[in-house]
Amino acid sequence: MKQNCWEFKKCGREPGGKKAAELGVCPASTEKKLNGVHGGKGAGRACWAVAGSLCGGKIQGTYAQKLTNCWRCEFMNTVKKEEEAGPEGFSHTRLGMERTLEKQKAAIAPPREPARALVNR
């Protein structure tokens, strides 16, 4: 079973987590646009793409500022290994993740009926 970052790290900062009231809820756990990326809940398997996520008890800042630390993160590297071989692959960029989600949604969306021309009577 694929784990989200808060499960892997056992940080307790997900909604209802043991440390959420004390330290606040991590924005990776409530991110809606990246829900489903790499099979995670919220951005639970894409936490490196969320500005202000909390790792090691510290706010990590913007995507650009934190990515250097994330490349050394055991969790990110675990997700990378798990996802590289999959059909969607692995993306470390938010744009890449959003494009993957768009493709997934398009693939499961019902086909649209062609527009019918109006006929003058």
Secondary structure, DSSP 8 states (H G I E B T S, - for coil): ----HHHHHT---STT-TTHHHH---HHHH-STTTTGGG-STTTT-GGGSTT-EETTEE--SHHHHHHHHTT-HHHHHHHHHHHTSSS----SHHHHHHHHHHHHHHHS------------
